[in-house]
Amino acid sequence: MPEAGWDYAKQTTNQKLNQVIMVFLFYFLSAIMVISALLVVFSKSPINNVIYLIICFIAMAGHYILLNAQFLAVVHIIVYTGAIMVLFLFVIMLLNLNKAIIPQKSAVTRIMAVVTGGIFFLVLIAATRQTFVINPRYAFTSEIGLVANVGKTLFHEFLLPFEISSVLFISAMVGAVMFGKRDHAVGDD
């Protein structure tokens, strides 16, 4: 009988340690996100802005992993950090932004931007104060964000929207190829 008490004490100690580690990781990832987001806003170089945004996205994927949503973390890294940030980087490099090219805003424009941003912030605060509770469809389990469960839900309950979106994406790719071929054929004539 004393062994069972010892196992219980050992289990609660491990659970407490796991909770401390999870809280530490949450605050660590949150600090990385906030600092990198501030650096995105206040950095002068557009290339550095993209790099700081990538760091922010990776920290956000860490939050998904803490929530046991590995599928969302992987998709977030692939889609946002991989594809969209590369697209942003290429656009920034193609635009070749210089301080000489960018016109400086007047003081009145800057003041109006700050006032408008402050009003928008107040509206967001007022909107979040009157939120309502959404009851989840399923009871929360520790396996809710795993890839197998997301796949089962996607292909059972949301099969039609999934297939419609796949047809939409395929038609968009075919349209992009057709536009590319048409422009290339016109250039050859």
Backbone bond lengths (Angstrom), bond angles and torsions (degrees), N, CA, C in turn:
res aa  C-N    CA-C-N  psi(-1)  N-CA   C-N-CA  omega(-1)  CA-C   N-CA-C  phi
1 M - - - 1.448 - - 1.525 112.97 -
2 P 1.324 120.74 -38.29 1.459 119.54 178.30 1.524 111.94 -63.20
3 E 1.347 117.81 -28.49 1.461 119.16 179.93 1.518 111.31 -65.03
4 A 1.346 116.83 -37.64 1.461 119.56 178.73 1.533 110.15 -63.96
5 G 1.329 117.79 -39.49 1.458 120.96 177.07 1.513 111.00 -64.87
6 W 1.340 116.33 -38.43 1.455 120.20 178.27 1.527 111.14 -65.02
7 D 1.347 117.93 -42.13 1.461 121.11 177.52 1.519 111.18 -62.65
8 Y 1.333 116.26 -39.14 1.459 119.42 179.23 1.535 110.95 -64.46
9 A 1.313 115.73 -43.58 1.467 119.32 178.89 1.525 110.33 -64.92
10 K 1.320 116.71 -38.46 1.453 120.81 178.79 1.530 110.91 -67.00
11 Q 1.321 116.20 -38.66 1.456 120.40 179.64 1.523 110.86 -66.96
12 T 1.284 118.16 -43.45 1.468 119.68 179.97 1.527 110.65 -67.22
13 T 1.323 117.44 -33.44 1.461 119.83 176.53 1.522 110.03 -65.53
14 N 1.330 117.08 -42.64 1.463 120.20 177.85 1.524 111.08 -65.17
15 Q 1.333 116.62 -38.78 1.458 119.14 178.39 1.520 110.89 -65.33
16 K 1.331 116.46 -40.18 1.462 119.36 178.09 1.520 110.78 -64.77
17 L 1.321 116.41 -40.58 1.462 120.41 178.23 1.528 110.75 -63.69
18 N 1.344 116.22 -42.08 1.465 119.54 177.54 1.530 111.56 -62.47
19 Q 1.327 116.63 -39.68 1.454 119.81 178.59 1.523 111.49 -65.60
20 V 1.316 116.99 -40.21 1.469 120.71 178.72 1.526 109.97 -64.55
21 I 1.325 116.96 -41.78 1.465 120.57 179.39 1.524 110.40 -65.41
22 M 1.342 117.08 -41.98 1.469 120.43 179.63 1.527 111.01 -63.99
23 V 1.324 117.02 -41.82 1.469 119.96 179.18 1.529 110.07 -66.05
24 F 1.329 116.74 -41.73 1.467 120.03 177.93 1.520 110.63 -61.76
25 L 1.344 117.98 -46.07 1.460 120.70 178.96 1.521 112.00 -63.35
26 F 1.332 116.72 -37.85 1.464 120.03 177.79 1.519 110.59 -61.19
27 Y 1.319 117.06 -49.86 1.466 119.32 -178.86 1.528 111.84 -68.27
28 F 1.311 117.75 -35.08 1.459 121.61 177.82 1.530 110.44 -63.83
29 L 1.351 116.58 -48.93 1.460 120.35 179.00 1.529 111.26 -65.86
30 S 1.327 116.72 -36.01 1.464 119.96 177.96 1.523 111.10 -65.38
31 A 1.323 116.64 -41.21 1.463 119.75 178.15 1.527 110.58 -63.90
32 I 1.322 117.00 -41.59 1.467 120.12 177.32 1.523 110.30 -61.66
33 M 1.342 116.52 -42.78 1.464 119.59 -179.93 1.522 112.06 -63.69
34 V 1.322 116.85 -46.04 1.468 119.81 -177.69 1.522 110.84 -66.54
35 I 1.322 117.31 -44.13 1.468 120.11 -179.56 1.525 110.89 -64.62
36 S 1.337 117.22 -45.06 1.461 118.54 -179.78 1.525 111.60 -68.43
37 A 1.336 118.67 -33.30 1.466 120.39 176.21 1.522 110.76 -66.24
38 L 1.328 116.90 -40.48 1.466 119.40 176.43 1.525 111.27 -65.09
39 L 1.326 116.66 -38.13 1.463 119.42 177.33 1.525 111.40 -66.73
40 V 1.354 117.49 -32.29 1.460 119.85 175.60 1.522 110.04 -62.12
41 V 1.323 116.25 -42.03 1.466 120.27 -176.91 1.523 111.51 -72.77
42 F 1.325 117.42 -41.34 1.467 120.14 -170.89 1.521 115.01 -99.04
43 S 1.305 119.18 -3.48 1.455 121.02 178.90 1.529 110.38 -75.71
44 K 1.312 116.50 145.12 1.462 121.39 -177.14 1.523 112.27 -86.26
45 S 1.318 117.95 -31.36 1.453 121.26 -175.89 1.532 110.83 -88.47
46 P 1.326 118.52 128.71 1.464 120.36 178.50 1.529 113.21 -63.83
47 I 1.312 117.60 -32.83 1.464 120.53 178.24 1.528 109.79 -65.66
48 N 1.323 117.01 -43.19 1.468 119.97 176.97 1.527 111.04 -64.83
49 N 1.339 117.82 -34.24 1.462 120.53 176.53 1.518 111.16 -59.84
50 V 1.321 116.89 -43.35 1.463 120.61 179.30 1.525 110.47 -65.28
51 I 1.313 117.69 -41.06 1.469 120.46 -179.84 1.521 110.56 -65.12
52 Y 1.330 118.09 -41.69 1.464 120.75 177.82 1.530 111.28 -66.38
53 L 1.328 117.24 -34.24 1.461 120.05 177.10 1.518 111.06 -68.72
54 I 1.311 117.88 -35.27 1.466 121.25 175.26 1.524 109.73 -63.71
55 I 1.331 117.71 -42.46 1.465 121.03 177.12 1.524 110.61 -61.66
56 C 1.312 116.65 -40.59 1.466 120.92 178.17 1.529 110.54 -63.31
57 F 1.330 117.66 -42.22 1.463 120.98 179.35 1.525 111.87 -66.17
58 I 1.321 117.60 -37.47 1.467 119.96 178.60 1.527 110.29 -67.16
59 A 1.330 117.27 -38.79 1.461 120.06 176.46 1.533 110.67 -65.25
60 M 1.329 116.81 -35.46 1.461 119.85 176.63 1.529 110.92 -66.21
61 A 1.310 116.97 -37.52 1.468 120.21 175.37 1.529 110.65 -64.03
62 G 1.331 116.67 -33.18 1.459 119.69 173.88 1.516 112.14 -62.83
63 H 1.331 117.00 -36.45 1.469 120.21 175.03 1.522 111.24 -64.23
64 Y 1.334 117.16 -38.57 1.461 119.78 176.71 1.525 110.99 -62.32
65 I 1.319 116.40 -39.04 1.462 119.60 178.56 1.523 110.42 -66.52
66 L 1.328 117.65 -38.55 1.467 120.16 176.12 1.528 111.58 -62.60
67 L 1.322 116.98 -30.90 1.465 121.27 177.96 1.527 112.50 -84.10
68 N 1.326 117.16 5.42 1.461 124.42 179.87 1.524 111.14 64.42
69 A 1.314 116.53 36.38 1.460 122.45 176.89 1.524 108.01 -116.19
70 Q 1.318 115.39 71.36 1.462 120.44 -175.81 1.520 111.74 -64.29
71 F 1.335 116.70 -36.48 1.461 120.00 -179.90 1.527 110.90 -61.27
72 L 1.326 116.55 -45.79 1.467 119.73 178.32 1.522 111.50 -63.67
73 A 1.320 117.20 -36.94 1.465 120.22 179.23 1.524 111.23 -63.59
74 V 1.323 116.35 -45.20 1.465 119.76 -179.11 1.520 111.05 -67.42
75 V 1.337 116.47 -43.64 1.465 119.22 178.76 1.525 110.73 -64.22
76 H 1.320 116.71 -38.15 1.465 120.50 178.84 1.526 111.02 -62.50
77 I 1.316 116.57 -44.19 1.468 119.66 179.60 1.521 110.77 -66.94
78 I 1.334 117.08 -43.31 1.464 119.54 -177.91 1.528 110.81 -67.15
79 V 1.337 116.69 -49.22 1.460 119.76 -173.31 1.520 111.60 -75.49
80 Y 1.323 117.37 -54.55 1.463 119.12 -173.62 1.521 112.03 -79.28
81 T 1.313 116.02 -55.73 1.455 118.73 -175.73 1.510 111.34 -69.57
82 G 1.323 116.94 -38.09 1.449 119.31 -177.74 1.508 113.86 -79.61
83 A 1.316 116.36 -58.03 1.463 120.07 -170.23 1.525 112.94 -85.20
84 I 1.301 117.17 -54.42 1.461 120.13 -172.92 1.527 111.48 -68.31
85 M 1.313 117.97 -39.92 1.465 119.10 -179.70 1.521 111.38 -69.46
86 V 1.327 117.88 -33.78 1.463 119.38 174.96 1.520 109.38 -65.48
87 L 1.334 116.76 -40.09 1.457 120.52 177.01 1.528 110.97 -62.24
88 F 1.338 117.13 -45.77 1.466 120.24 176.52 1.525 111.09 -58.01
89 L 1.322 116.01 -43.91 1.458 120.40 -177.94 1.528 110.91 -62.61
90 F 1.327 117.27 -43.90 1.459 119.51 178.65 1.524 111.80 -65.37
91 V 1.330 117.47 -39.68 1.464 120.02 178.46 1.523 110.27 -63.45
92 I 1.324 116.80 -43.53 1.465 120.07 179.34 1.526 110.70 -63.34
93 M 1.327 116.38 -41.20 1.457 119.12 179.95 1.529 111.12 -68.42
94 L 1.341 117.45 -35.91 1.461 119.64 179.31 1.523 112.19 -72.14
95 L 1.334 117.41 -32.51 1.457 120.12 179.84 1.525 112.10 -72.44
96 N 1.330 117.19 -27.35 1.461 122.33 179.38 1.528 110.69 53.10
97 L 1.329 115.20 62.35 1.462 120.71 -176.64 1.522 110.90 -73.07
98 N 1.311 115.75 126.91 1.456 122.30 175.30 1.521 108.46 -124.26
99 K 1.321 116.50 159.51 1.464 119.56 175.99 1.522 110.98 -68.79
100 A 1.324 117.34 -27.52 1.463 120.05 -179.70 1.524 111.05 -71.69
101 I 1.323 117.47 -29.96 1.465 121.44 -178.18 1.523 111.11 -81.51
102 I 1.336 117.71 -38.10 1.451 122.03 -175.34 1.525 109.55 -76.18
103 P 1.337 117.71 123.40 1.473 118.88 178.61 1.533 110.68 -73.75
104 Q 1.321 115.53 144.61 1.457 121.04 178.67 1.522 109.71 -83.37
105 K 1.331 116.06 139.17 1.461 121.62 -179.78 1.526 109.80 -81.82
106 S 1.314 115.55 150.06 1.457 119.33 178.75 1.522 110.12 -76.90
107 A 1.329 116.68 168.11 1.464 121.67 -178.71 1.523 111.14 -65.28
108 V 1.325 117.19 -36.15 1.469 120.62 179.32 1.529 110.06 -64.47
109 T 1.326 117.38 -41.21 1.458 121.29 178.92 1.521 110.66 -64.56
110 R 1.302 117.22 -41.10 1.465 120.41 179.03 1.525 111.41 -65.45
111 I 1.332 117.02 -42.14 1.466 120.54 179.68 1.527 110.04 -64.84
112 M 1.328 116.91 -42.47 1.468 120.40 179.14 1.528 110.84 -65.17
113 A 1.321 117.49 -35.09 1.464 120.41 177.33 1.523 110.73 -65.50
114 V 1.329 117.43 -41.65 1.468 120.92 178.47 1.526 110.85 -66.07
115 V 1.332 117.01 -42.67 1.474 120.65 178.84 1.530 110.58 -63.88
116 T 1.322 116.90 -44.46 1.465 120.68 179.19 1.523 110.98 -63.77
117 G 1.307 117.44 -42.45 1.459 120.68 176.89 1.520 112.03 -62.93
118 G 1.330 117.16 -39.06 1.467 120.57 177.37 1.517 112.10 -65.40
119 I 1.325 116.87 -41.09 1.465 120.08 177.57 1.528 110.57 -65.10
120 F 1.326 116.32 -40.99 1.460 119.90 177.44 1.532 110.99 -62.82
121 F 1.323 116.98 -39.59 1.463 121.15 177.13 1.521 110.82 -62.69
122 L 1.334 117.84 -41.96 1.464 121.14 177.73 1.526 111.78 -64.15
123 V 1.329 116.65 -38.25 1.466 120.00 176.96 1.526 110.37 -64.38
124 L 1.323 117.44 -40.88 1.464 120.57 177.46 1.523 111.41 -63.12
125 I 1.324 117.18 -41.62 1.472 120.71 178.11 1.525 109.82 -62.95
126 A 1.330 117.54 -44.77 1.464 120.85 -179.90 1.521 111.13 -65.07
127 A 1.326 117.18 -35.98 1.467 120.02 -179.78 1.519 111.43 -70.37
128 T 1.322 117.69 -35.91 1.461 119.49 -178.61 1.516 112.21 -78.67
129 R 1.300 118.28 -17.74 1.468 119.76 177.94 1.513 111.16 -72.99
130 Q 1.319 117.94 -24.78 1.449 121.16 -177.42 1.526 111.24 -109.19
131 T 1.294 116.79 42.01 1.456 120.69 178.98 1.514 110.10 -80.43
132 F 1.300 115.56 163.56 1.453 121.17 177.64 1.517 108.90 -123.66
133 V 1.312 115.49 160.66 1.458 121.15 -176.07 1.526 109.04 -88.84
134 I 1.304 115.92 130.40 1.458 121.51 175.69 1.519 107.19 -103.14
135 N 1.304 116.04 121.58 1.459 119.90 179.65 1.518 109.24 -79.43
136 P 1.333 118.19 133.21 1.464 120.30 -179.45 1.526 111.09 -68.70
137 R 1.316 115.39 151.68 1.458 120.51 179.76 1.523 111.20 -70.80
138 Y 1.315 116.01 -38.31 1.455 120.99 -178.70 1.520 109.17 -119.09
139 A 1.321 115.10 156.08 1.460 119.63 174.96 1.521 108.90 -68.54
140 F 1.319 116.17 145.39 1.458 120.34 -178.22 1.521 110.01 -74.24
141 T 1.316 115.57 130.42 1.463 122.17 172.75 1.517 107.57 -127.60
142 S 1.301 115.69 168.50 1.464 119.04 -179.28 1.517 111.85 -75.21
143 E 1.327 119.03 -10.31 1.461 122.00 -177.70 1.525 112.35 -104.89
144 I 1.310 118.50 14.22 1.461 120.79 -172.26 1.521 113.02 -70.03
145 G 1.309 120.11 -29.50 1.461 121.55 -177.23 1.507 114.51 -99.47
146 L 1.317 117.88 7.80 1.454 120.22 -178.58 1.523 110.61 -73.10
147 V 1.321 116.27 157.23 1.454 121.91 -174.29 1.529 111.21 -61.36
148 A 1.328 118.06 -40.62 1.463 120.71 -178.28 1.527 111.17 -62.93
149 N 1.315 117.48 -42.63 1.467 120.13 -179.52 1.519 112.05 -70.63
150 V 1.330 117.16 -37.36 1.462 119.90 176.60 1.530 109.71 -64.68
151 G 1.326 116.87 -40.98 1.463 120.85 178.46 1.521 112.19 -64.52
152 K 1.329 117.36 -41.90 1.469 120.17 178.10 1.520 111.03 -62.39
153 T 1.325 116.94 -43.74 1.462 120.27 179.18 1.515 110.74 -66.79
154 L 1.321 116.62 -40.47 1.461 120.83 -177.86 1.520 111.30 -65.62
155 F 1.324 118.23 -41.83 1.456 120.93 -175.44 1.518 114.33 -92.40
156 H 1.321 117.89 -3.30 1.469 119.91 175.11 1.524 111.39 -106.84
157 E 1.323 117.32 -55.76 1.455 120.72 -174.86 1.518 113.18 -88.07
158 F 1.327 117.98 -29.57 1.460 121.38 -174.87 1.523 111.94 -120.12
159 L 1.328 116.63 36.95 1.456 119.84 -177.07 1.533 111.62 -68.70
160 L 1.320 117.92 -44.64 1.458 120.22 -178.78 1.531 112.40 -63.72
161 P 1.355 120.22 -49.43 1.478 117.68 176.52 1.524 113.16 -61.96
162 F 1.322 117.36 -32.98 1.460 120.43 178.36 1.525 110.55 -65.11
163 E 1.316 116.94 -44.72 1.459 120.23 -179.53 1.523 111.39 -69.43
164 I 1.328 117.44 -37.55 1.471 120.39 177.74 1.532 110.29 -63.77
165 S 1.320 116.81 -41.71 1.470 118.63 178.59 1.525 111.37 -67.64
166 S 1.334 118.05 -33.80 1.463 119.05 177.92 1.523 111.20 -67.56
167 V 1.350 117.65 -38.85 1.467 120.50 175.54 1.523 110.40 -64.28
168 L 1.337 116.89 -39.45 1.466 120.98 177.81 1.529 110.93 -61.80
169 F 1.341 117.34 -44.47 1.462 120.40 179.87 1.527 111.59 -65.64
170 I 1.333 116.97 -40.35 1.469 119.76 179.15 1.521 110.24 -64.94
171 S 1.340 116.99 -42.17 1.466 118.85 179.17 1.532 110.81 -65.58
172 A 1.334 117.90 -35.01 1.463 120.57 176.63 1.526 110.70 -65.65
173 M 1.331 117.77 -40.49 1.467 119.77 178.03 1.526 111.23 -66.19
174 V 1.338 116.63 -41.75 1.463 119.49 178.60 1.529 109.73 -63.73
175 G 1.340 117.14 -41.00 1.459 120.31 177.55 1.514 112.26 -62.28
176 A 1.318 117.11 -40.14 1.465 120.19 178.57 1.527 110.99 -65.23
177 V 1.318 117.08 -40.04 1.466 120.29 178.27 1.523 110.10 -66.52
178 M 1.335 117.45 -40.66 1.462 120.30 179.73 1.533 111.26 -65.40
179 F 1.330 116.75 -41.55 1.464 118.95 176.61 1.516 110.79 -63.32
180 G 1.308 117.03 -40.33 1.456 120.65 178.82 1.510 112.34 -64.82
181 K 1.324 117.83 -41.00 1.450 120.77 179.13 1.526 111.30 -69.64
182 R 1.334 117.51 -39.00 1.451 120.93 -178.65 1.529 109.49 -64.32
183 D 1.317 118.99 -44.50 1.460 121.48 179.06 1.524 110.99 -64.11
184 H 1.324 116.70 -38.26 1.453 120.30 -179.78 1.523 110.71 -69.66
185 A 1.337 117.37 -38.83 1.479 120.36 -179.89 1.516 110.91 -68.72
186 V 1.338 118.57 -36.12 1.452 121.66 178.23 1.529 110.55 -66.03
187 G 1.317 117.33 -36.38 1.461 121.61 -179.22 1.519 112.46 -68.55
188 D 1.335 117.38 -27.91 1.460 120.52 -178.90 1.522 112.25 -76.97
189 D 1.348 118.51 -26.91 1.477 121.15 -176.96 1.467 113.43 -71.22
